[in-house]
Amino acid sequence: MHDIRDWSQRHEACHPYFVHQSKIWRDYIWQMHCDLRLKHPPEFKIEPRIAQDRIYQQMQKGWMLQQVPWAVLFYLLGGWPFVIWTVSVRITISLIGHWLVGYFAHNTGQRDWHLQGHAVQGHNLPHIGLLSMGESWHNNHHAYPESAKLGLRASQHDPGWWALQALQAIGLVWKLKLPRDLPYRPELKAIYGKTK
């Protein structure tokens, strides 16, 4: 869904479902409780080495089951209150928080980049960079969607990037891409420091 949303936002016109500029409650209902079914959706082909990887397949199929070991551990540590707060509440806050960051990051905030011909522009939300693991640097994400690093300035805290660097240091992640590694985009224009 993320790939389809990003693909749609890169066009001159975009379905309102992907724009995130409806009233906040409508967008919440759409994003959290509805599915968009297109007659002719774009086709995204995952490269075979990823699509056929058994670990990725199991992670996709059994993401809810991955919570069971945590639930058991926290039940043993503190009973049902620990399970409710560390599993149920955590997942709920994470899902709603991810949507909320996306909603505001498509409506307000700082912009260092403008993408000509794109229906939707992302915005950076500096005050929640740490809390959102860097996801709030959404204008940077729109500018460089394949970059593993979202906080592009020294002042843009990006814990997601720090985690990736740690994983790379121990050999669990490799070939991380930065903006300098990506192809030139003629539609990308710098507008440093301006806001919309």
mmCIF file of the C-alpha atoms, coordinates in Angstrom:
data_MODEL
# 
_entry.id   MODEL 
# 
loop_
_atom_site.group_PDB 
_atom_site.id 
_atom_site.type_symbol 
_atom_site.label_atom_id 
_atom_site.label_alt_id 
_atom_site.label_comp_id 
_atom_site.label_asym_id 
_atom_site.label_entity_id 
_atom_site.label_seq_id 
_atom_site.pdbx_PDB_ins_code 
_atom_site.Cartn_x 
_atom_site.Cartn_y 
_atom_site.Cartn_z 
_atom_site.occupancy 
_atom_site.B_iso_or_equiv 
_atom_site.pdbx_formal_charge 
_atom_site.auth_seq_id 
_atom_site.auth_comp_id 
_atom_site.auth_asym_id 
_atom_site.auth_atom_id 
_atom_site.pdbx_PDB_model_num 
ATOM 1   C CA . MET A 1 1   ? 0.000   0.000   0.000   1.00 0.00 ? 1   MET A CA 1 
ATOM 2   C CA . HIS A 1 2   ? 2.886   2.359   0.765   1.00 0.00 ? 2   HIS A CA 1 
ATOM 3   C CA . ASP A 1 3   ? 4.333   1.858   -2.728  1.00 0.00 ? 3   ASP A CA 1 
ATOM 4   C CA . ILE A 1 4   ? 0.947   2.492   -4.366  1.00 0.00 ? 4   ILE A CA 1 
ATOM 5   C CA . ARG A 1 5   ? 0.458   5.639   -2.265  1.00 0.00 ? 5   ARG A CA 1 
ATOM 6   C CA . ASP A 1 6   ? 3.911   6.987   -3.143  1.00 0.00 ? 6   ASP A CA 1 
ATOM 7   C CA . TRP A 1 7   ? 3.417   6.118   -6.818  1.00 0.00 ? 7   TRP A CA 1 
ATOM 8   C CA . SER A 1 8   ? 0.058   7.905   -6.842  1.00 0.00 ? 8   SER A CA 1 
ATOM 9   C CA . GLN A 1 9   ? 1.409   11.005  -5.079  1.00 0.00 ? 9   GLN A CA 1 
ATOM 10  C CA . ARG A 1 10  ? 4.114   11.381  -7.747  1.00 0.00 ? 10  ARG A CA 1 
ATOM 11  C CA . HIS A 1 11  ? 1.504   12.105  -10.440 1.00 0.00 ? 11  HIS A CA 1 
ATOM 12  C CA . GLU A 1 12  ? -0.088  15.486  -11.188 1.00 0.00 ? 12  GLU A CA 1 
ATOM 13  C CA . ALA A 1 13  ? -3.452  14.211  -9.923  1.00 0.00 ? 13  ALA A CA 1 
ATOM 14  C CA . CYS A 1 14  ? -3.933  11.842  -7.019  1.00 0.00 ? 14  CYS A CA 1 
ATOM 15  C CA . HIS A 1 15  ? -6.934  10.030  -5.517  1.00 0.00 ? 15  HIS A CA 1 
ATOM 16  C CA . PRO A 1 16  ? -8.091  11.813  -2.306  1.00 0.00 ? 16  PRO A CA 1 
ATOM 17  C CA . TYR A 1 17  ? -7.467  8.597   -0.353  1.00 0.00 ? 17  TYR A CA 1 
ATOM 18  C CA . PHE A 1 18  ? -3.717  9.051   -0.928  1.00 0.00 ? 18  PHE A CA 1 
ATOM 19  C CA . VAL A 1 19  ? -3.524  12.833  -0.515  1.00 0.00 ? 19  VAL A CA 1 
ATOM 20  C CA . HIS A 1 20  ? -4.157  12.922  3.277   1.00 0.00 ? 20  HIS A CA 1 
ATOM 21  C CA . GLN A 1 21  ? -5.724  16.374  2.998   1.00 0.00 ? 21  GLN A CA 1 
ATOM 22  C CA . SER A 1 22  ? -9.335  15.588  3.885   1.00 0.00 ? 22  SER A CA 1 
ATOM 23  C CA . LYS A 1 23  ? -10.647 16.545  7.302   1.00 0.00 ? 23  LYS A CA 1 
ATOM 24  C CA . ILE A 1 24  ? -8.704  14.657  9.959   1.00 0.00 ? 24  ILE A CA 1 
ATOM 25  C CA . TRP A 1 25  ? -11.593 12.349  10.990  1.00 0.00 ? 25  TRP A CA 1 
ATOM 26  C CA . ARG A 1 26  ? -12.388 11.389  7.389   1.00 0.00 ? 26  ARG A CA 1 
ATOM 27  C CA . ASP A 1 27  ? -8.739  10.644  6.725   1.00 0.00 ? 27  ASP A CA 1 
ATOM 28  C CA . TYR A 1 28  ? -8.550  8.606   9.944   1.00 0.00 ? 28  TYR A CA 1 
ATOM 29  C CA . ILE A 1 29  ? -11.552 6.479   8.937   1.00 0.00 ? 29  ILE A CA 1 
ATOM 30  C CA . TRP A 1 30  ? -10.252 6.021   5.391   1.00 0.00 ? 30  TRP A CA 1 
ATOM 31  C CA . GLN A 1 31  ? -6.711  5.103   6.397   1.00 0.00 ? 31  GLN A CA 1 
ATOM 32  C CA . MET A 1 32  ? -7.470  2.973   9.445   1.00 0.00 ? 32  MET A CA 1 
ATOM 33  C CA . HIS A 1 33  ? -10.691 1.230   8.432   1.00 0.00 ? 33  HIS A CA 1 
ATOM 34  C CA . CYS A 1 34  ? -11.044 1.216   4.623   1.00 0.00 ? 34  CYS A CA 1 
ATOM 35  C CA . ASP A 1 35  ? -9.374  -0.453  1.673   1.00 0.00 ? 35  ASP A CA 1 
ATOM 36  C CA . LEU A 1 36  ? -8.950  1.207   -1.698  1.00 0.00 ? 36  LEU A CA 1 
ATOM 37  C CA . ARG A 1 37  ? -9.570  -1.189  -4.554  1.00 0.00 ? 37  ARG A CA 1 
ATOM 38  C CA . LEU A 1 38  ? -8.482  0.143   -7.936  1.00 0.00 ? 38  LEU A CA 1 
ATOM 39  C CA . LYS A 1 39  ? -9.796  -1.286  -11.199 1.00 0.00 ? 39  LYS A CA 1 
ATOM 40  C CA . HIS A 1 40  ? -6.339  -1.041  -12.741 1.00 0.00 ? 40  HIS A CA 1 
ATOM 41  C CA . PRO A 1 41  ? -3.806  -0.808  -9.916  1.00 0.00 ? 41  PRO A CA 1 
ATOM 42  C CA . PRO A 1 42  ? -0.121  -0.430  -10.702 1.00 0.00 ? 42  PRO A CA 1 
ATOM 43  C CA . GLU A 1 43  ? 1.782   -3.664  -10.445 1.00 0.00 ? 43  GLU A CA 1 
ATOM 44  C CA . PHE A 1 44  ? 4.782   -3.773  -8.157  1.00 0.00 ? 44  PHE A CA 1 
ATOM 45  C CA . LYS A 1 45  ? 7.075   -6.706  -8.633  1.00 0.00 ? 45  LYS A CA 1 
ATOM 46  C CA . ILE A 1 46  ? 9.199   -7.615  -5.670  1.00 0.00 ? 46  ILE A CA 1 
ATOM 47  C CA . GLU A 1 47  ? 12.556  -8.940  -6.793  1.00 0.00 ? 47  GLU A CA 1 
ATOM 48  C CA . PRO A 1 48  ? 12.625  -12.765 -6.588  1.00 0.00 ? 48  PRO A CA 1 
ATOM 49  C CA . ARG A 1 49  ? 15.345  -12.990 -3.927  1.00 0.00 ? 49  ARG A CA 1 
ATOM 50  C CA . ILE A 1 50  ? 13.069  -11.001 -1.564  1.00 0.00 ? 50  ILE A CA 1 
ATOM 51  C CA . ALA A 1 51  ? 9.727   -12.476 -2.659  1.00 0.00 ? 51  ALA A CA 1 
ATOM 52  C CA . GLN A 1 52  ? 11.002  -16.046 -2.261  1.00 0.00 ? 52  GLN A CA 1 
ATOM 53  C CA . ASP A 1 53  ? 12.838  -15.498 1.010   1.00 0.00 ? 53  ASP A CA 1 
ATOM 54  C CA . ARG A 1 54  ? 11.205  -17.761 3.618   1.00 0.00 ? 54  ARG A CA 1 
ATOM 55  C CA . ILE A 1 55  ? 11.980  -15.444 6.525   1.00 0.00 ? 55  ILE A CA 1 
ATOM 56  C CA . TYR A 1 56  ? 10.246  -12.487 4.827   1.00 0.00 ? 56  TYR A CA 1 
ATOM 57  C CA . GLN A 1 57  ? 7.311   -14.705 3.868   1.00 0.00 ? 57  GLN A CA 1 
ATOM 58  C CA . GLN A 1 58  ? 6.882   -15.869 7.462   1.00 0.00 ? 58  GLN A CA 1 
ATOM 59  C CA . MET A 1 59  ? 7.211   -12.340 8.801   1.00 0.00 ? 59  MET A CA 1 
ATOM 60  C CA . GLN A 1 60  ? 4.467   -11.161 6.441   1.00 0.00 ? 60  GLN A CA 1 
ATOM 61  C CA . LYS A 1 61  ? 2.123   -14.082 7.144   1.00 0.00 ? 61  LYS A CA 1 
ATOM 62  C CA . GLY A 1 62  ? 2.632   -14.310 10.868  1.00 0.00 ? 62  GLY A CA 1 
ATOM 63  C CA . TRP A 1 63  ? 3.135   -10.780 12.110  1.00 0.00 ? 63  TRP A CA 1 
ATOM 64  C CA . MET A 1 64  ? 0.352   -11.214 14.658  1.00 0.00 ? 64  MET A CA 1 
ATOM 65  C CA . LEU A 1 65  ? 1.883   -14.468 15.920  1.00 0.00 ? 65  LEU A CA 1 
ATOM 66  C CA . GLN A 1 66  ? 5.153   -12.620 16.472  1.00 0.00 ? 66  GLN A CA 1 
ATOM 67  C CA . GLN A 1 67  ? 3.417   -10.894 19.387  1.00 0.00 ? 67  GLN A CA 1 
ATOM 68  C CA . VAL A 1 68  ? 2.812   -14.181 21.238  1.00 0.00 ? 68  VAL A CA 1 
ATOM 69  C CA . PRO A 1 69  ? 6.346   -14.603 22.675  1.00 0.00 ? 69  PRO A CA 1 
ATOM 70  C CA . TRP A 1 70  ? 6.223   -10.999 23.901  1.00 0.00 ? 70  TRP A CA 1 
ATOM 71  C CA . ALA A 1 71  ? 2.784   -11.561 25.411  1.00 0.00 ? 71  ALA A CA 1 
ATOM 72  C CA . VAL A 1 72  ? 4.016   -14.672 27.229  1.00 0.00 ? 72  VAL A CA 1 
ATOM 73  C CA . LEU A 1 73  ? 7.141   -12.895 28.506  1.00 0.00 ? 73  LEU A CA 1 
ATOM 74  C CA . PHE A 1 74  ? 5.213   -9.872  29.760  1.00 0.00 ? 74  PHE A CA 1 
ATOM 75  C CA . TYR A 1 75  ? 2.495   -12.067 31.262  1.00 0.00 ? 75  TYR A CA 1 
ATOM 76  C CA . LEU A 1 76  ? 5.195   -13.839 33.286  1.00 0.00 ? 76  LEU A CA 1 
ATOM 77  C CA . LEU A 1 77  ? 6.718   -10.500 34.310  1.00 0.00 ? 77  LEU A CA 1 
ATOM 78  C CA . GLY A 1 78  ? 3.538   -8.685  35.311  1.00 0.00 ? 78  GLY A CA 1 
ATOM 79  C CA . GLY A 1 79  ? 0.341   -10.503 34.362  1.00 0.00 ? 79  GLY A CA 1 
ATOM 80  C CA . TRP A 1 80  ? -2.444  -9.260  32.109  1.00 0.00 ? 80  TRP A CA 1 
ATOM 81  C CA . PRO A 1 81  ? -1.813  -5.526  32.704  1.00 0.00 ? 81  PRO A CA 1 
ATOM 82  C CA . PHE A 1 82  ? 1.698   -5.924  31.274  1.00 0.00 ? 82  PHE A CA 1 
ATOM 83  C CA . VAL A 1 83  ? 0.317   -7.824  28.249  1.00 0.00 ? 83  VAL A CA 1 
ATOM 84  C CA . ILE A 1 84  ? -2.335  -5.179  27.580  1.00 0.00 ? 84  ILE A CA 1 
ATOM 85  C CA . TRP A 1 85  ? 0.123   -2.268  27.807  1.00 0.00 ? 85  TRP A CA 1 
ATOM 86  C CA . THR A 1 86  ? 3.114   -3.859  26.049  1.00 0.00 ? 86  THR A CA 1 
ATOM 87  C CA . VAL A 1 87  ? 1.254   -5.615  23.235  1.00 0.00 ? 87  VAL A CA 1 
ATOM 88  C CA . SER A 1 88  ? -2.277  -4.306  22.650  1.00 0.00 ? 88  SER A CA 1 
ATOM 89  C CA . VAL A 1 89  ? -1.762  -0.659  23.579  1.00 0.00 ? 89  VAL A CA 1 
ATOM 90  C CA . ARG A 1 90  ? 1.677   -0.561  21.914  1.00 0.00 ? 90  ARG A CA 1 
ATOM 91  C CA . ILE A 1 91  ? 0.312   -1.834  18.584  1.00 0.00 ? 91  ILE A CA 1 
ATOM 92  C CA . THR A 1 92  ? -2.675  0.522   18.720  1.00 0.00 ? 92  THR A CA 1 
ATOM 93  C CA . ILE A 1 93  ? -0.518  3.560   19.503  1.00 0.00 ? 93  ILE A CA 1 
ATOM 94  C CA . SER A 1 94  ? 1.976   2.567   16.801  1.00 0.00 ? 94  SER A CA 1 
ATOM 95  C CA . LEU A 1 95  ? -0.679  2.239   14.097  1.00 0.00 ? 95  LEU A CA 1 
ATOM 96  C CA . ILE A 1 96  ? -2.519  5.429   15.007  1.00 0.00 ? 96  ILE A CA 1 
ATOM 97  C CA . GLY A 1 97  ? 0.762   7.273   15.523  1.00 0.00 ? 97  GLY A CA 1 
ATOM 98  C CA . HIS A 1 98  ? 2.046   6.210   12.109  1.00 0.00 ? 98  HIS A CA 1 
ATOM 99  C CA . TRP A 1 99  ? -1.152  7.442   10.464  1.00 0.00 ? 99  TRP A CA 1 
ATOM 100 C CA . LEU A 1 100 ? -1.097  10.707  12.452  1.00 0.00 ? 100 LEU A CA 1 
ATOM 101 C CA . VAL A 1 101 ? 2.497   11.491  11.464  1.00 0.00 ? 101 VAL A CA 1 
ATOM 102 C CA . GLY A 1 102 ? 1.564   10.766  7.826   1.00 0.00 ? 102 GLY A CA 1 
ATOM 103 C CA . TYR A 1 103 ? -1.491  13.005  8.035   1.00 0.00 ? 103 TYR A CA 1 
ATOM 104 C CA . PHE A 1 104 ? 0.370   16.007  9.428   1.00 0.00 ? 104 PHE A CA 1 
ATOM 105 C CA . ALA A 1 105 ? 3.444   15.369  7.261   1.00 0.00 ? 105 ALA A CA 1 
ATOM 106 C CA . HIS A 1 106 ? 1.263   15.824  4.176   1.00 0.00 ? 106 HIS A CA 1 
ATOM 107 C CA . ASN A 1 107 ? -0.401  19.002  5.424   1.00 0.00 ? 107 ASN A CA 1 
ATOM 108 C CA . THR A 1 108 ? 1.898   21.255  7.404   1.00 0.00 ? 108 THR A CA 1 
ATOM 109 C CA . GLY A 1 109 ? 5.509   21.791  8.351   1.00 0.00 ? 109 GLY A CA 1 
ATOM 110 C CA . GLN A 1 110 ? 8.826   22.766  6.872   1.00 0.00 ? 110 GLN A CA 1 
ATOM 111 C CA . ARG A 1 111 ? 9.876   21.983  3.343   1.00 0.00 ? 111 ARG A CA 1 
ATOM 112 C CA . ASP A 1 112 ? 13.395  21.951  1.947   1.00 0.00 ? 112 ASP A CA 1 
ATOM 113 C CA . TRP A 1 113 ? 12.355  20.387  -1.349  1.00 0.00 ? 113 TRP A CA 1 
ATOM 114 C CA . HIS A 1 114 ? 9.639   20.830  -3.960  1.00 0.00 ? 114 HIS A CA 1 
ATOM 115 C CA . LEU A 1 115 ? 8.775   18.151  -6.503  1.00 0.00 ? 115 LEU A CA 1 
ATOM 116 C CA . GLN A 1 116 ? 7.411   19.730  -9.656  1.00 0.00 ? 116 GLN A CA 1 
ATOM 117 C CA . GLY A 1 117 ? 4.443   17.919  -11.172 1.00 0.00 ? 117 GLY A CA 1 
ATOM 118 C CA . HIS A 1 118 ? 3.682   15.921  -8.026  1.00 0.00 ? 118 HIS A CA 1 
ATOM 119 C CA . ALA A 1 119 ? 0.167   16.063  -6.587  1.00 0.00 ? 119 ALA A CA 1 
ATOM 120 C CA . VAL A 1 120 ? 1.381   15.775  -3.001  1.00 0.00 ? 120 VAL A CA 1 
ATOM 121 C CA . GLN A 1 121 ? 4.319   17.401  -1.224  1.00 0.00 ? 121 GLN A CA 1 
ATOM 122 C CA . GLY A 1 122 ? 5.693   16.051  2.029   1.00 0.00 ? 122 GLY A CA 1 
ATOM 123 C CA . HIS A 1 123 ? 6.562   18.255  5.001   1.00 0.00 ? 123 HIS A CA 1 
ATOM 124 C CA . ASN A 1 124 ? 9.142   17.868  7.745   1.00 0.00 ? 124 ASN A CA 1 
ATOM 125 C CA . LEU A 1 125 ? 7.878   17.857  11.337  1.00 0.00 ? 125 LEU A CA 1 
ATOM 126 C CA . PRO A 1 126 ? 10.999  18.683  13.371  1.00 0.00 ? 126 PRO A CA 1 
ATOM 127 C CA . HIS A 1 127 ? 9.482   18.405  16.843  1.00 0.00 ? 127 HIS A CA 1 
ATOM 128 C CA . ILE A 1 128 ? 8.751   14.679  16.526  1.00 0.00 ? 128 ILE A CA 1 
ATOM 129 C CA . GLY A 1 129 ? 11.865  13.455  14.706  1.00 0.00 ? 129 GLY A CA 1 
ATOM 130 C CA . LEU A 1 130 ? 13.069  11.420  17.680  1.00 0.00 ? 130 LEU A CA 1 
ATOM 131 C CA . LEU A 1 131 ? 9.636   10.065  18.596  1.00 0.00 ? 131 LEU A CA 1 
ATOM 132 C CA . SER A 1 132 ? 8.844   8.994   15.028  1.00 0.00 ? 132 SER A CA 1 
ATOM 133 C CA . MET A 1 133 ? 12.202  7.265   14.414  1.00 0.00 ? 133 MET A CA 1 
ATOM 134 C CA . GLY A 1 134 ? 12.835  9.824   11.647  1.00 0.00 ? 134 GLY A CA 1 
ATOM 135 C CA . GLU A 1 135 ? 9.540   9.228   9.810   1.00 0.00 ? 135 GLU A CA 1 
ATOM 136 C CA . SER A 1 136 ? 8.621   12.862  10.411  1.00 0.00 ? 136 SER A CA 1 
ATOM 137 C CA . TRP A 1 137 ? 11.300  13.975  7.904   1.00 0.00 ? 137 TRP A CA 1 
ATOM 138 C CA . HIS A 1 138 ? 8.684   13.347  5.255   1.00 0.00 ? 138 HIS A CA 1 
ATOM 139 C CA . ASN A 1 139 ? 9.682   16.125  2.860   1.00 0.00 ? 139 ASN A CA 1 
ATOM 140 C CA . ASN A 1 140 ? 13.102  14.474  2.718   1.00 0.00 ? 140 ASN A CA 1 
ATOM 141 C CA . HIS A 1 141 ? 11.416  11.107  2.085   1.00 0.00 ? 141 HIS A CA 1 
ATOM 142 C CA . HIS A 1 142 ? 9.472   12.562  -0.849  1.00 0.00 ? 142 HIS A CA 1 
ATOM 143 C CA . ALA A 1 143 ? 12.704  14.058  -2.209  1.00 0.00 ? 143 ALA A CA 1 
ATOM 144 C CA . TYR A 1 144 ? 14.741  10.858  -1.806  1.00 0.00 ? 144 TYR A CA 1 
ATOM 145 C CA . PRO A 1 145 ? 12.312  7.935   -1.359  1.00 0.00 ? 145 PRO A CA 1 
ATOM 146 C CA . GLU A 1 146 ? 14.980  5.248   -1.733  1.00 0.00 ? 146 GLU A CA 1 
ATOM 147 C CA . SER A 1 147 ? 17.306  6.785   0.866   1.00 0.00 ? 147 SER A CA 1 
ATOM 148 C CA . ALA A 1 148 ? 17.750  4.844   4.099   1.00 0.00 ? 148 ALA A CA 1 
ATOM 149 C CA . LYS A 1 149 ? 18.572  8.123   5.845   1.00 0.00 ? 149 LYS A CA 1 
ATOM 150 C CA . LEU A 1 150 ? 15.638  10.518  6.308   1.00 0.00 ? 150 LEU A CA 1 
ATOM 151 C CA . GLY A 1 151 ? 17.246  13.166  8.528   1.00 0.00 ? 151 GLY A CA 1 
ATOM 152 C CA . LEU A 1 152 ? 19.461  14.883  5.965   1.00 0.00 ? 152 LEU A CA 1 
ATOM 153 C CA . ARG A 1 153 ? 20.745  17.783  8.086   1.00 0.00 ? 153 ARG A CA 1 
ATOM 154 C CA . ALA A 1 154 ? 22.799  17.460  11.272  1.00 0.00 ? 154 ALA A CA 1 
ATOM 155 C CA . SER A 1 155 ? 19.872  18.950  13.230  1.00 0.00 ? 155 SER A CA 1 
ATOM 156 C CA . GLN A 1 156 ? 17.393  16.383  11.845  1.00 0.00 ? 156 GLN A CA 1 
ATOM 157 C CA . HIS A 1 157 ? 17.529  13.557  14.389  1.00 0.00 ? 157 HIS A CA 1 
ATOM 158 C CA . ASP A 1 158 ? 16.924  10.195  12.727  1.00 0.00 ? 158 ASP A CA 1 
ATOM 159 C CA . PRO A 1 159 ? 16.919  7.218   15.148  1.00 0.00 ? 159 PRO A CA 1 
ATOM 160 C CA . GLY A 1 160 ? 15.847  4.899   12.313  1.00 0.00 ? 160 GLY A CA 1 
ATOM 161 C CA . TRP A 1 161 ? 19.098  5.721   10.507  1.00 0.00 ? 161 TRP A CA 1 
ATOM 162 C CA . TRP A 1 162 ? 21.082  5.199   13.712  1.00 0.00 ? 162 TRP A CA 1 
ATOM 163 C CA . ALA A 1 163 ? 19.498  1.753   14.121  1.00 0.00 ? 163 ALA A CA 1 
ATOM 164 C CA . LEU A 1 164 ? 20.330  0.865   10.511  1.00 0.00 ? 164 LEU A CA 1 
ATOM 165 C CA . GLN A 1 165 ? 23.934  1.939   11.036  1.00 0.00 ? 165 GLN A CA 1 
ATOM 166 C CA . ALA A 1 166 ? 24.170  -0.277  14.131  1.00 0.00 ? 166 ALA A CA 1 
ATOM 167 C CA . LEU A 1 167 ? 22.724  -3.230  12.200  1.00 0.00 ? 167 LEU A CA 1 
ATOM 168 C CA . GLN A 1 168 ? 25.163  -2.551  9.377   1.00 0.00 ? 168 GLN A CA 1 
ATOM 169 C CA . ALA A 1 169 ? 28.079  -2.512  11.840  1.00 0.00 ? 169 ALA A CA 1 
ATOM 170 C CA . ILE A 1 170 ? 27.231  -6.065  12.968  1.00 0.00 ? 170 ILE A CA 1 
ATOM 171 C CA . GLY A 1 171 ? 26.598  -7.307  9.432   1.00 0.00 ? 171 GLY A CA 1 
ATOM 172 C CA . LEU A 1 172 ? 22.800  -7.652  9.489   1.00 0.00 ? 172 LEU A CA 1 
ATOM 173 C CA . VAL A 1 173 ? 22.187  -4.805  7.005   1.00 0.00 ? 173 VAL A CA 1 
ATOM 174 C CA . TRP A 1 174 ? 24.169  -3.833  3.933   1.00 0.00 ? 174 TRP A CA 1 
ATOM 175 C CA . LYS A 1 175 ? 24.058  -1.654  0.830   1.00 0.00 ? 175 LYS A CA 1 
ATOM 176 C CA . LEU A 1 176 ? 22.290  1.246   2.539   1.00 0.00 ? 176 LEU A CA 1 
ATOM 177 C CA . LYS A 1 177 ? 21.525  4.006   0.066   1.00 0.00 ? 177 LYS A CA 1 
ATOM 178 C CA . LEU A 1 178 ? 21.943  7.711   0.714   1.00 0.00 ? 178 LEU A CA 1 
ATOM 179 C CA . PRO A 1 179 ? 20.748  10.627  -1.431  1.00 0.00 ? 179 PRO A CA 1 
ATOM 180 C CA . ARG A 1 180 ? 24.183  10.836  -3.091  1.00 0.00 ? 180 ARG A CA 1 
ATOM 181 C CA . ASP A 1 181 ? 23.749  7.218   -4.293  1.00 0.00 ? 181 ASP A CA 1 
ATOM 182 C CA . LEU A 1 182 ? 20.434  7.879   -6.051  1.00 0.00 ? 182 LEU A CA 1 
ATOM 183 C CA . PRO A 1 183 ? 19.854  8.942   -9.655  1.00 0.00 ? 183 PRO A CA 1 
ATOM 184 C CA . TYR A 1 184 ? 19.291  12.599  -10.528 1.00 0.00 ? 184 TYR A CA 1 
ATOM 185 C CA . ARG A 1 185 ? 15.638  13.701  -10.400 1.00 0.00 ? 185 ARG A CA 1 
ATOM 186 C CA . PRO A 1 186 ? 14.969  16.715  -12.659 1.00 0.00 ? 186 PRO A CA 1 
ATOM 187 C CA . GLU A 1 187 ? 11.660  17.470  -10.896 1.00 0.00 ? 187 GLU A CA 1 
ATOM 188 C CA . LEU A 1 188 ? 13.395  17.920  -7.506  1.00 0.00 ? 188 LEU A CA 1 
ATOM 189 C CA . LYS A 1 189 ? 14.043  21.561  -6.589  1.00 0.00 ? 189 LYS A CA 1 
ATOM 190 C CA . ALA A 1 190 ? 15.684  22.817  -3.386  1.00 0.00 ? 190 ALA A CA 1 
ATOM 191 C CA . ILE A 1 191 ? 13.725  25.461  -1.442  1.00 0.00 ? 191 ILE A CA 1 
ATOM 192 C CA . TYR A 1 192 ? 15.782  25.421  1.776   1.00 0.00 ? 192 TYR A CA 1 
ATOM 193 C CA . GLY A 1 193 ? 14.134  26.897  4.841   1.00 0.00 ? 193 GLY A CA 1 
ATOM 194 C CA . LYS A 1 194 ? 10.808  27.811  3.253   1.00 0.00 ? 194 LYS A CA 1 
ATOM 195 C CA . THR A 1 195 ? 7.520   26.654  4.680   1.00 0.00 ? 195 THR A CA 1 
ATOM 196 C CA . LYS A 1 196 ? 4.088   26.241  3.182   1.00 0.00 ? 196 LYS A CA 1 
# 
